[in-house]
Amino acid sequence: MKKTLIYLIGICCGIVIGTLVANLAASSELLWWLAYGMDFGLTTPFVLDLSVIKLTFGITLNLNISVVIFTVVSVLVTRRLCRG
């Protein structure tokens, strides 16, 4: 359980740092390719109206090269740290 939580925190850190690097690299001439990516998901949310309650479902995943690189690096670093 403890290792799973550490891996989950490591993956979240990799996603956040990768997104930050992608946003910073988007305006650079040399590092623009780190921000290259695609959006996946529902562009318009799905609404379920039951007249008593209204539920709105939607999810979007913004995947770019920087996020993939930093997520892989964070998993490798976390694996190395968990070994001891």
PDB file of N, CA, C and O in Angstrom, chain B, residues numbered from 101:
ATOM      1  N   MET B 101       0.821  -1.198   0.000  1.00  0.00           N
ATOM      2  CA  MET B 101       0.000   0.000   0.000  1.00  0.00           C
ATOM      3  C   MET B 101       0.858   1.253   0.000  1.00  0.00           C
ATOM      4  O   MET B 101       0.553   2.231  -0.681  1.00  0.00           O
ATOM      5  N   LYS B 102       1.940   1.209   0.776  1.00  0.00           N
ATOM      6  CA  LYS B 102       2.815   2.375   0.870  1.00  0.00           C
ATOM      7  C   LYS B 102       3.526   2.633  -0.461  1.00  0.00           C
ATOM      8  O   LYS B 102       3.652   3.780  -0.889  1.00  0.00           O
ATOM      9  N   LYS B 103       3.990   1.560  -1.112  1.00  0.00           N
ATOM     10  CA  LYS B 103       4.667   1.720  -2.399  1.00  0.00           C
ATOM     11  C   LYS B 103       3.706   2.248  -3.466  1.00  0.00           C
ATOM     12  O   LYS B 103       4.089   3.065  -4.303  1.00  0.00           O
ATOM     13  N   THR B 104       2.471   1.784  -3.433  1.00  0.00           N
ATOM     14  CA  THR B 104       1.481   2.253  -4.396  1.00  0.00           C
ATOM     15  C   THR B 104       1.227   3.743  -4.243  1.00  0.00           C
ATOM     16  O   THR B 104       1.127   4.468  -5.233  1.00  0.00           O
ATOM     17  N   LEU B 105       1.124   4.193  -3.013  1.00  0.00           N
ATOM     18  CA  LEU B 105       0.915   5.611  -2.750  1.00  0.00           C
ATOM     19  C   LEU B 105       2.119   6.433  -3.194  1.00  0.00           C
ATOM     20  O   LEU B 105       1.953   7.527  -3.733  1.00  0.00           O
ATOM     21  N   ILE B 106       3.325   5.924  -2.975  1.00  0.00           N
ATOM     22  CA  ILE B 106       4.537   6.629  -3.406  1.00  0.00           C
ATOM     23  C   ILE B 106       4.592   6.706  -4.928  1.00  0.00           C
ATOM     24  O   ILE B 106       4.943   7.748  -5.482  1.00  0.00           O
ATOM     25  N   TYR B 107       4.248   5.612  -5.608  1.00  0.00           N
ATOM     26  CA  TYR B 107       4.207   5.626  -7.075  1.00  0.00           C
ATOM     27  C   TYR B 107       3.163   6.621  -7.593  1.00  0.00           C
ATOM     28  O   TYR B 107       3.423   7.340  -8.558  1.00  0.00           O
ATOM     29  N   LEU B 108       2.004   6.669  -6.968  1.00  0.00           N
ATOM     30  CA  LEU B 108       0.949   7.587  -7.381  1.00  0.00           C
ATOM     31  C   LEU B 108       1.379   9.042  -7.207  1.00  0.00           C
ATOM     32  O   LEU B 108       1.122   9.875  -8.076  1.00  0.00           O
ATOM     33  N   ILE B 109       2.027   9.344  -6.098  1.00  0.00           N
ATOM     34  CA  ILE B 109       2.541  10.698  -5.875  1.00  0.00           C
ATOM     35  C   ILE B 109       3.630  11.029  -6.897  1.00  0.00           C
ATOM     36  O   ILE B 109       3.684  12.149  -7.404  1.00  0.00           O
ATOM     37  N   GLY B 110       4.492  10.066  -7.200  1.00  0.00           N
ATOM     38  CA  GLY B 110       5.538  10.276  -8.201  1.00  0.00           C
ATOM     39  C   GLY B 110       4.977  10.542  -9.586  1.00  0.00           C
ATOM     40  O   GLY B 110       5.474  11.410 -10.303  1.00  0.00           O
ATOM     41  N   ILE B 111       3.950   9.804  -9.967  1.00  0.00           N
ATOM     42  CA  ILE B 111       3.319  10.005 -11.268  1.00  0.00           C
ATOM     43  C   ILE B 111       2.655  11.377 -11.332  1.00  0.00           C
ATOM     44  O   ILE B 111       2.759  12.071 -12.343  1.00  0.00           O
ATOM     45  N   CYS B 112       1.974  11.769 -10.259  1.00  0.00           N
ATOM     46  CA  CYS B 112       1.333  13.093 -10.228  1.00  0.00           C
ATOM     47  C   CYS B 112       2.374  14.205 -10.327  1.00  0.00           C
ATOM     48  O   CYS B 112       2.152  15.199 -11.019  1.00  0.00           O
ATOM     49  N   CYS B 113       3.498  14.049  -9.648  1.00  0.00           N
ATOM     50  CA  CYS B 113       4.574  15.050  -9.748  1.00  0.00           C
ATOM     51  C   CYS B 113       5.126  15.118 -11.167  1.00  0.00           C
ATOM     52  O   CYS B 113       5.405  16.208 -11.666  1.00  0.00           O
ATOM     53  N   GLY B 114       5.287  13.974 -11.824  1.00  0.00           N
ATOM     54  CA  GLY B 114       5.756  13.957 -13.202  1.00  0.00           C
ATOM     55  C   GLY B 114       4.793  14.652 -14.145  1.00  0.00           C
ATOM     56  O   GLY B 114       5.220  15.352 -15.063  1.00  0.00           O
ATOM     57  N   ILE B 115       3.499  14.466 -13.931  1.00  0.00           N
ATOM     58  CA  ILE B 115       2.494  15.119 -14.774  1.00  0.00           C
ATOM     59  C   ILE B 115       2.508  16.627 -14.576  1.00  0.00           C
ATOM     60  O   ILE B 115       2.448  17.388 -15.542  1.00  0.00           O
ATOM     61  N   VAL B 116       2.590  17.060 -13.308  1.00  0.00           N
ATOM     62  CA  VAL B 116       2.586  18.499 -13.031  1.00  0.00           C
ATOM     63  C   VAL B 116       3.851  19.170 -13.572  1.00  0.00           C
ATOM     64  O   VAL B 116       3.770  20.230 -14.193  1.00  0.00           O
ATOM     65  N   ILE B 117       5.010  18.564 -13.344  1.00  0.00           N
ATOM     66  CA  ILE B 117       6.266  19.145 -13.839  1.00  0.00           C
ATOM     67  C   ILE B 117       6.306  19.123 -15.363  1.00  0.00           C
ATOM     68  O   ILE B 117       6.780  20.075 -15.982  1.00  0.00           O
ATOM     69  N   GLY B 118       5.814  18.046 -15.973  1.00  0.00           N
ATOM     70  CA  GLY B 118       5.769  17.967 -17.433  1.00  0.00           C
ATOM     71  C   GLY B 118       4.869  19.023 -18.038  1.00  0.00           C
ATOM     72  O   GLY B 118       5.199  19.591 -19.079  1.00  0.00           O
ATOM     73  N   THR B 119       3.742  19.297 -17.409  1.00  0.00           N
ATOM     74  CA  THR B 119       2.842  20.342 -17.887  1.00  0.00           C
ATOM     75  C   THR B 119       3.486  21.720 -17.756  1.00  0.00           C
ATOM     76  O   THR B 119       3.364  22.559 -18.649  1.00  0.00           O
ATOM     77  N   LEU B 120       4.167  21.942 -16.644  1.00  0.00           N
ATOM     78  CA  LEU B 120       4.866  23.209 -16.446  1.00  0.00           C
ATOM     79  C   LEU B 120       5.948  23.417 -17.498  1.00  0.00           C
ATOM     80  O   LEU B 120       6.060  24.504 -18.066  1.00  0.00           O
ATOM     81  N   VAL B 121       6.742  22.391 -17.760  1.00  0.00           N
ATOM     82  CA  VAL B 121       7.797  22.491 -18.777  1.00  0.00           C
ATOM     83  C   VAL B 121       7.192  22.705 -20.157  1.00  0.00           C
ATOM     84  O   VAL B 121       7.730  23.481 -20.947  1.00  0.00           O
ATOM     85  N   ALA B 122       6.088  22.035 -20.463  1.00  0.00           N
ATOM     86  CA  ALA B 122       5.437  22.205 -21.763  1.00  0.00           C
ATOM     87  C   ALA B 122       4.933  23.629 -21.942  1.00  0.00           C
ATOM     88  O   ALA B 122       5.068  24.199 -23.025  1.00  0.00           O
ATOM     89  N   ASN B 123       4.358  24.208 -20.903  1.00  0.00           N
ATOM     90  CA  ASN B 123       3.874  25.592 -20.994  1.00  0.00           C
ATOM     91  C   ASN B 123       5.024  26.571 -21.166  1.00  0.00           C
ATOM     92  O   ASN B 123       4.897  27.551 -21.900  1.00  0.00           O
ATOM     93  N   LEU B 124       6.138  26.321 -20.503  1.00  0.00           N
ATOM     94  CA  LEU B 124       7.299  27.198 -20.649  1.00  0.00           C
ATOM     95  C   LEU B 124       7.986  27.018 -22.003  1.00  0.00           C
ATOM     96  O   LEU B 124       8.497  27.981 -22.575  1.00  0.00           O
ATOM     97  N   ALA B 125       7.998  25.786 -22.512  1.00  0.00           N
ATOM     98  CA  ALA B 125       8.685  25.506 -23.770  1.00  0.00           C
ATOM     99  C   ALA B 125       7.865  25.884 -24.997  1.00  0.00           C
ATOM    100  O   ALA B 125       8.410  25.932 -26.100  1.00  0.00           O
ATOM    101  N   ALA B 126       6.586  26.150 -24.838  1.00  0.00           N
ATOM    102  CA  ALA B 126       5.724  26.455 -25.986  1.00  0.00           C
ATOM    103  C   ALA B 126       6.156  27.725 -26.707  1.00  0.00           C
ATOM    104  O   ALA B 126       5.973  27.840 -27.918  1.00  0.00           O
ATOM    105  N   SER B 127       6.720  28.670 -25.984  1.00  0.00           N
ATOM    106  CA  SER B 127       7.125  29.933 -26.613  1.00  0.00           C
ATOM    107  C   SER B 127       8.586  29.931 -27.043  1.00  0.00           C
ATOM    108  O   SER B 127       9.066  30.936 -27.567  1.00  0.00           O
ATOM    109  N   SER B 128       9.298  28.844 -26.838  1.00  0.00           N
ATOM    110  CA  SER B 128      10.707  28.756 -27.206  1.00  0.00           C
ATOM    111  C   SER B 128      10.857  28.237 -28.634  1.00  0.00           C
ATOM    112  O   SER B 128      10.090  27.382 -29.075  1.00  0.00           O
ATOM    113  N   GLU B 129      11.847  28.759 -29.348  1.00  0.00           N
ATOM    114  CA  GLU B 129      12.077  28.300 -30.722  1.00  0.00           C
ATOM    115  C   GLU B 129      12.731  26.928 -30.760  1.00  0.00           C
ATOM    116  O   GLU B 129      12.481  26.148 -31.679  1.00  0.00           O
ATOM    117  N   LEU B 130      13.564  26.626 -29.774  1.00  0.00           N
ATOM    118  CA  LEU B 130      14.283  25.358 -29.774  1.00  0.00           C
ATOM    119  C   LEU B 130      13.516  24.223 -29.100  1.00  0.00           C
ATOM    120  O   LEU B 130      13.691  23.059 -29.459  1.00  0.00           O
ATOM    121  N   LEU B 131      12.676  24.551 -28.139  1.00  0.00           N
ATOM    122  CA  LEU B 131      12.003  23.519 -27.356  1.00  0.00           C
ATOM    123  C   LEU B 131      10.503  23.434 -27.613  1.00  0.00           C
ATOM    124  O   LEU B 131       9.772  22.880 -26.791  1.00  0.00           O
ATOM    125  N   TRP B 132      10.038  23.961 -28.715  1.00  0.00           N
ATOM    126  CA  TRP B 132       8.599  23.966 -29.025  1.00  0.00           C
ATOM    127  C   TRP B 132       8.032  22.558 -29.100  1.00  0.00           C
ATOM    128  O   TRP B 132       6.854  22.345 -28.809  1.00  0.00           O
ATOM    129  N   TRP B 133       8.865  21.588 -29.491  1.00  0.00           N
ATOM    130  CA  TRP B 133       8.398  20.224 -29.686  1.00  0.00           C
ATOM    131  C   TRP B 133       7.968  19.553 -28.373  1.00  0.00           C
ATOM    132  O   TRP B 133       7.213  18.581 -28.392  1.00  0.00           O
ATOM    133  N   LEU B 134       8.448  20.073 -27.236  1.00  0.00           N
ATOM    134  CA  LEU B 134       8.021  19.513 -25.952  1.00  0.00           C
ATOM    135  C   LEU B 134       6.550  19.802 -25.666  1.00  0.00           C
ATOM    136  O   LEU B 134       5.910  19.062 -24.919  1.00  0.00           O
ATOM    137  N   ALA B 135       6.018  20.853 -26.243  1.00  0.00           N
ATOM    138  CA  ALA B 135       4.622  21.223 -26.023  1.00  0.00           C
ATOM    139  C   ALA B 135       3.688  20.606 -27.057  1.00  0.00           C
ATOM    140  O   ALA B 135       2.476  20.808 -26.982  1.00  0.00           O
ATOM    141  N   TYR B 136       4.225  19.857 -28.023  1.00  0.00           N
ATOM    142  CA  TYR B 136       3.389  19.241 -29.044  1.00  0.00           C
ATOM    143  C   TYR B 136       2.565  18.117 -28.427  1.00  0.00           C
ATOM    144  O   TYR B 136       3.109  17.243 -27.753  1.00  0.00           O
ATOM    145  N   GLY B 137       1.270  18.138 -28.653  1.00  0.00           N
ATOM    146  CA  GLY B 137       0.424  17.098 -28.086  1.00  0.00           C
ATOM    147  C   GLY B 137      -0.987  17.149 -28.621  1.00  0.00           C
ATOM    148  O   GLY B 137      -1.289  17.882 -29.562  1.00  0.00           O
ATOM    149  N   MET B 138      -1.845  16.359 -28.006  1.00  0.00           N
ATOM    150  CA  MET B 138      -3.231  16.262 -28.429  1.00  0.00           C
ATOM    151  C   MET B 138      -4.140  16.256 -27.214  1.00  0.00           C
ATOM    152  O   MET B 138      -3.724  15.901 -26.111  1.00  0.00           O
ATOM    153  N   ASP B 139      -5.387  16.653 -27.431  1.00  0.00           N
ATOM    154  CA  ASP B 139      -6.424  16.596 -26.406  1.00  0.00           C
ATOM    155  C   ASP B 139      -7.355  15.432 -26.713  1.00  0.00           C
ATOM    156  O   ASP B 139      -7.814  15.272 -27.844  1.00  0.00           O
ATOM    157  N   PHE B 140      -7.625  14.628 -25.701  1.00  0.00           N
ATOM    158  CA  PHE B 140      -8.547  13.509 -25.834  1.00  0.00           C
ATOM    159  C   PHE B 140      -9.681  13.686 -24.848  1.00  0.00           C
ATOM    160  O   PHE B 140      -9.476  14.215 -23.756  1.00  0.00           O
ATOM    161  N   GLY B 141     -10.852  13.260 -25.209  1.00  0.00           N
ATOM    162  CA  GLY B 141     -11.964  13.286 -24.267  1.00  0.00           C
ATOM    163  C   GLY B 141     -13.228  13.845 -24.875  1.00  0.00           C
ATOM    164  O   GLY B 141     -13.384  13.918 -26.094  1.00  0.00           O
ATOM    165  N   LEU B 142     -14.132  14.241 -23.985  1.00  0.00           N
ATOM    166  CA  LEU B 142     -15.415  14.801 -24.390  1.00  0.00           C
ATOM    167  C   LEU B 142     -15.280  16.312 -24.532  1.00  0.00           C
ATOM    168  O   LEU B 142     -14.961  16.997 -23.560  1.00  0.00           O
ATOM    169  N   THR B 143     -15.517  16.834 -25.718  1.00  0.00           N
ATOM    170  CA  THR B 143     -15.426  18.275 -25.904  1.00  0.00           C
ATOM    171  C   THR B 143     -16.654  18.981 -25.325  1.00  0.00           C
ATOM    172  O   THR B 143     -16.548  20.088 -24.797  1.00  0.00           O
ATOM    173  N   THR B 144     -17.798  18.346 -25.425  1.00  0.00           N
ATOM    174  CA  THR B 144     -18.996  18.872 -24.775  1.00  0.00           C
ATOM    175  C   THR B 144     -19.408  17.876 -23.710  1.00  0.00           C
ATOM    176  O   THR B 144     -19.465  16.677 -23.984  1.00  0.00           O
ATOM    177  N   PRO B 145     -19.694  18.333 -22.519  1.00  0.00           N
ATOM    178  CA  PRO B 145     -20.024  17.392 -21.433  1.00  0.00           C
ATOM    179  C   PRO B 145     -21.356  16.689 -21.653  1.00  0.00           C
ATOM    180  O   PRO B 145     -22.259  17.223 -22.296  1.00  0.00           O
ATOM    181  N   PHE B 146     -21.457  15.500 -21.115  1.00  0.00           N
ATOM    182  CA  PHE B 146     -22.683  14.709 -21.164  1.00  0.00           C
ATOM    183  C   PHE B 146     -23.550  15.096 -19.963  1.00  0.00           C
ATOM    184  O   PHE B 146     -23.098  15.016 -18.821  1.00  0.00           O
ATOM    185  N   VAL B 147     -24.777  15.511 -20.216  1.00  0.00           N
ATOM    186  CA  VAL B 147     -25.675  15.965 -19.147  1.00  0.00           C
ATOM    187  C   VAL B 147     -26.820  14.973 -19.004  1.00  0.00           C
ATOM    188  O   VAL B 147     -27.501  14.642 -19.974  1.00  0.00           O
ATOM    189  N   LEU B 148     -27.020  14.506 -17.775  1.00  0.00           N
ATOM    190  CA  LEU B 148     -28.118  13.612 -17.451  1.00  0.00           C
ATOM    191  C   LEU B 148     -29.080  14.367 -16.548  1.00  0.00           C
ATOM    192  O   LEU B 148     -28.772  14.645 -15.390  1.00  0.00           O
ATOM    193  N   ASP B 149     -30.257  14.698 -17.091  1.00  0.00           N
ATOM    194  CA  ASP B 149     -31.250  15.477 -16.345  1.00  0.00           C
ATOM    195  C   ASP B 149     -32.357  14.544 -15.882  1.00  0.00           C
ATOM    196  O   ASP B 149     -33.114  14.016 -16.697  1.00  0.00           O
ATOM    197  N   LEU B 150     -32.454  14.338 -14.557  1.00  0.00           N
ATOM    198  CA  LEU B 150     -33.470  13.463 -13.978  1.00  0.00           C
ATOM    199  C   LEU B 150     -34.584  14.256 -13.308  1.00  0.00           C
ATOM    200  O   LEU B 150     -35.354  13.710 -12.518  1.00  0.00           O
ATOM    201  N   SER B 151     -34.665  15.517 -13.617  1.00  0.00           N
ATOM    202  CA  SER B 151     -35.628  16.497 -13.135  1.00  0.00           C
ATOM    203  C   SER B 151     -35.494  16.803 -11.642  1.00  0.00           C
ATOM    204  O   SER B 151     -35.858  17.898 -11.215  1.00  0.00           O
ATOM    205  N   VAL B 152     -34.992  15.886 -10.853  1.00  0.00           N
ATOM    206  CA  VAL B 152     -34.705  16.161  -9.446  1.00  0.00           C
ATOM    207  C   VAL B 152     -33.246  16.546  -9.279  1.00  0.00           C
ATOM    208  O   VAL B 152     -32.898  17.397  -8.461  1.00  0.00           O
ATOM    209  N   ILE B 153     -32.413  15.909 -10.060  1.00  0.00           N
ATOM    210  CA  ILE B 153     -30.972  16.152 -10.013  1.00  0.00           C
ATOM    211  C   ILE B 153     -30.437  16.183 -11.439  1.00  0.00           C
ATOM    212  O   ILE B 153     -30.886  15.431 -12.304  1.00  0.00           O
ATOM    213  N   LYS B 154     -29.492  17.046 -11.659  1.00  0.00           N
ATOM    214  CA  LYS B 154     -28.864  17.133 -12.975  1.00  0.00           C
ATOM    215  C   LYS B 154     -27.389  16.776 -12.815  1.00  0.00           C
ATOM    216  O   LYS B 154     -26.670  17.422 -12.053  1.00  0.00           O
ATOM    217  N   LEU B 155     -26.939  15.749 -13.535  1.00  0.00           N
ATOM    218  CA  LEU B 155     -25.558  15.283 -13.479  1.00  0.00           C
ATOM    219  C   LEU B 155     -24.847  15.639 -14.769  1.00  0.00           C
ATOM    220  O   LEU B 155     -25.379  15.443 -15.862  1.00  0.00           O
ATOM    221  N   THR B 156     -23.647  16.162 -14.633  1.00  0.00           N
ATOM    222  CA  THR B 156     -22.837  16.520 -15.798  1.00  0.00           C
ATOM    223  C   THR B 156     -21.545  15.718 -15.747  1.00  0.00           C
ATOM    224  O   THR B 156     -20.814  15.762 -14.757  1.00  0.00           O
ATOM    225  N   PHE B 157     -21.270  14.985 -16.822  1.00  0.00           N
ATOM    226  CA  PHE B 157     -20.069  14.171 -16.924  1.00  0.00           C
ATOM    227  C   PHE B 157     -19.192  14.708 -18.041  1.00  0.00           C
ATOM    228  O   PHE B 157     -19.681  15.031 -19.123  1.00  0.00           O
ATOM    229  N   GLY B 158     -17.899  14.801 -17.776  1.00  0.00           N
ATOM    230  CA  GLY B 158     -16.957  15.219 -18.801  1.00  0.00           C
ATOM    231  C   GLY B 158     -15.535  14.959 -18.355  1.00  0.00           C
ATOM    232  O   GLY B 158     -15.208  15.077 -17.174  1.00  0.00           O
ATOM    233  N   ILE B 159     -14.701  14.609 -19.301  1.00  0.00           N
ATOM    234  CA  ILE B 159     -13.295  14.388 -19.001  1.00  0.00           C
ATOM    235  C   ILE B 159     -12.483  14.763 -20.233  1.00  0.00           C
ATOM    236  O   ILE B 159     -12.875  14.479 -21.365  1.00  0.00           O
ATOM    237  N   THR B 160     -11.353  15.402 -19.995  1.00  0.00           N
ATOM    238  CA  THR B 160     -10.438  15.765 -21.072  1.00  0.00           C
ATOM    239  C   THR B 160      -9.020  15.454 -20.625  1.00  0.00           C
ATOM    240  O   THR B 160      -8.637  15.771 -19.499  1.00  0.00           O
ATOM    241  N   LEU B 161      -8.253  14.846 -21.487  1.00  0.00           N
ATOM    242  CA  LEU B 161      -6.865  14.504 -21.214  1.00  0.00           C
ATOM    243  C   LEU B 161      -5.992  15.253 -22.202  1.00  0.00           C
ATOM    244  O   LEU B 161      -6.110  15.063 -23.412  1.00  0.00           O
ATOM    245  N   ASN B 162      -5.114  16.107 -21.686  1.00  0.00           N
ATOM    246  CA  ASN B 162      -4.184  16.858 -22.524  1.00  0.00           C
ATOM    247  C   ASN B 162      -2.833  16.165 -22.422  1.00  0.00           C
ATOM    248  O   ASN B 162      -2.147  16.273 -21.405  1.00  0.00           O
ATOM    249  N   LEU B 163      -2.455  15.456 -23.473  1.00  0.00           N
ATOM    250  CA  LEU B 163      -1.235  14.660 -23.478  1.00  0.00           C
ATOM    251  C   LEU B 163      -0.234  15.287 -24.430  1.00  0.00           C
ATOM    252  O   LEU B 163      -0.536  15.486 -25.607  1.00  0.00           O
ATOM    253  N   ASN B 164       0.967  15.602 -23.927  1.00  0.00           N
ATOM    254  CA  ASN B 164       2.021  16.127 -24.787  1.00  0.00           C
ATOM    255  C   ASN B 164       3.328  15.408 -24.493  1.00  0.00           C
ATOM    256  O   ASN B 164       3.411  14.609 -23.560  1.00  0.00           O
ATOM    257  N   ILE B 165       4.338  15.693 -25.284  1.00  0.00           N
ATOM    258  CA  ILE B 165       5.606  14.976 -25.204  1.00  0.00           C
ATOM    259  C   ILE B 165       6.275  15.193 -23.856  1.00  0.00           C
ATOM    260  O   ILE B 165       6.826  14.252 -23.285  1.00  0.00           O
ATOM    261  N   SER B 166       6.238  16.396 -23.346  1.00  0.00           N
ATOM    262  CA  SER B 166       6.873  16.707 -22.069  1.00  0.00           C
ATOM    263  C   SER B 166       6.247  15.925 -20.922  1.00  0.00           C
ATOM    264  O   SER B 166       6.962  15.442 -20.044  1.00  0.00           O
ATOM    265  N   VAL B 167       4.949  15.795 -20.915  1.00  0.00           N
ATOM    266  CA  VAL B 167       4.267  15.048 -19.854  1.00  0.00           C
ATOM    267  C   VAL B 167       4.669  13.572 -19.910  1.00  0.00           C
ATOM    268  O   VAL B 167       4.905  12.952 -18.873  1.00  0.00           O
ATOM    269  N   VAL B 168       4.746  13.020 -21.097  1.00  0.00           N
ATOM    270  CA  VAL B 168       5.138  11.614 -21.237  1.00  0.00           C
ATOM    271  C   VAL B 168       6.565  11.408 -20.729  1.00  0.00           C
ATOM    272  O   VAL B 168       6.825  10.472 -19.972  1.00  0.00           O
ATOM    273  N   ILE B 169       7.487  12.274 -21.140  1.00  0.00           N
ATOM    274  CA  ILE B 169       8.887  12.152 -20.725  1.00  0.00           C
ATOM    275  C   ILE B 169       9.012  12.258 -19.207  1.00  0.00           C
ATOM    276  O   ILE B 169       9.657  11.416 -18.583  1.00  0.00           O
ATOM    277  N   PHE B 170       8.409  13.271 -18.610  1.00  0.00           N
ATOM    278  CA  PHE B 170       8.546  13.470 -17.172  1.00  0.00           C
ATOM    279  C   PHE B 170       7.817  12.406 -16.364  1.00  0.00           C
ATOM    280  O   PHE B 170       8.241  12.091 -15.252  1.00  0.00           O
ATOM    281  N   THR B 171       6.737  11.847 -16.887  1.00  0.00           N
ATOM    282  CA  THR B 171       6.055  10.764 -16.186  1.00  0.00           C
ATOM    283  C   THR B 171       6.915   9.503 -16.180  1.00  0.00           C
ATOM    284  O   THR B 171       7.015   8.825 -15.157  1.00  0.00           O
ATOM    285  N   VAL B 172       7.531   9.189 -17.308  1.00  0.00           N
ATOM    286  CA  VAL B 172       8.423   8.023 -17.371  1.00  0.00           C
ATOM    287  C   VAL B 172       9.621   8.217 -16.439  1.00  0.00           C
ATOM    288  O   VAL B 172       9.999   7.295 -15.715  1.00  0.00           O
ATOM    289  N   VAL B 173      10.218   9.410 -16.454  1.00  0.00           N
ATOM    290  CA  VAL B 173      11.355   9.691 -15.574  1.00  0.00           C
ATOM    291  C   VAL B 173      10.943   9.592 -14.107  1.00  0.00           C
ATOM    292  O   VAL B 173      11.692   9.063 -13.286  1.00  0.00           O
ATOM    293  N   SER B 174       9.761  10.096 -13.778  1.00  0.00           N
ATOM    294  CA  SER B 174       9.323  10.036 -12.377  1.00  0.00           C
ATOM    295  C   SER B 174       9.070   8.597 -11.935  1.00  0.00           C
ATOM    296  O   SER B 174       9.341   8.257 -10.783  1.00  0.00           O
ATOM    297  N   VAL B 175       8.561   7.752 -12.817  1.00  0.00           N
ATOM    298  CA  VAL B 175       8.364   6.341 -12.470  1.00  0.00           C
ATOM    299  C   VAL B 175       9.712   5.660 -12.253  1.00  0.00           C
ATOM    300  O   VAL B 175       9.863   4.876 -11.316  1.00  0.00           O
ATOM    301  N   LEU B 176      10.689   5.950 -13.107  1.00  0.00           N
ATOM    302  CA  LEU B 176      12.013   5.350 -12.954  1.00  0.00           C
ATOM    303  C   LEU B 176      12.698   5.823 -11.674  1.00  0.00           C
ATOM    304  O   LEU B 176      13.329   5.028 -10.978  1.00  0.00           O
ATOM    305  N   VAL B 177      12.578   7.100 -11.364  1.00  0.00           N
ATOM    306  CA  VAL B 177      13.177   7.635 -10.131  1.00  0.00           C
ATOM    307  C   VAL B 177      12.479   7.055  -8.908  1.00  0.00           C
ATOM    308  O   VAL B 177      13.134   6.708  -7.926  1.00  0.00           O
ATOM    309  N   THR B 178      11.150   6.948  -8.960  1.00  0.00           N
ATOM    310  CA  THR B 178      10.409   6.388  -7.835  1.00  0.00           C
ATOM    311  C   THR B 178      10.771   4.926  -7.628  1.00  0.00           C
ATOM    312  O   THR B 178      10.903   4.482  -6.487  1.00  0.00           O
ATOM    313  N   ARG B 179      10.933   4.176  -8.698  1.00  0.00           N
ATOM    314  CA  ARG B 179      11.330   2.777  -8.585  1.00  0.00           C
ATOM    315  C   ARG B 179      12.701   2.664  -7.946  1.00  0.00           C
ATOM    316  O   ARG B 179      12.937   1.788  -7.114  1.00  0.00           O
ATOM    317  N   ARG B 180      13.606   3.554  -8.338  1.00  0.00           N
ATOM    318  CA  ARG B 180      14.955   3.551  -7.772  1.00  0.00           C
ATOM    319  C   ARG B 180      14.938   3.902  -6.280  1.00  0.00           C
ATOM    320  O   ARG B 180      15.683   3.320  -5.492  1.00  0.00           O
ATOM    321  N   LEU B 181      14.080   4.858  -5.899  1.00  0.00           N
ATOM    322  CA  LEU B 181      13.990   5.276  -4.493  1.00  0.00           C
ATOM    323  C   LEU B 181      13.312   4.216  -3.619  1.00  0.00           C
ATOM    324  O   LEU B 181      13.660   4.063  -2.448  1.00  0.00           O
ATOM    325  N   CYS B 182      12.360   3.496  -4.178  1.00  0.00           N
ATOM    326  CA  CYS B 182      11.650   2.489  -3.387  1.00  0.00           C
ATOM    327  C   CYS B 182      12.504   1.255  -3.108  1.00  0.00           C
ATOM    328  O   CYS B 182      12.238   0.529  -2.150  1.00  0.00           O
ATOM    329  N   ARG B 183      13.507   1.010  -3.914  1.00  0.00           N
ATOM    330  CA  ARG B 183      14.397  -0.130  -3.663  1.00  0.00           C
ATOM    331  C   ARG B 183      15.205   0.087  -2.397  1.00  0.00           C
ATOM    332  O   ARG B 183      15.538  -0.861  -1.686  1.00  0.00           O
ATOM    333  N   GLY B 184      15.515   1.336  -2.129  1.00  0.00           N
ATOM    334  CA  GLY B 184      16.233   1.628  -0.894  1.00  0.00           C
ATOM    335  C   GLY B 184      17.601   2.013  -1.181  1.00  0.00           C
ATOM    336  O   GLY B 184      18.368   2.298  -0.262  1.00  0.00           O
TER     337      GLY B 184
END
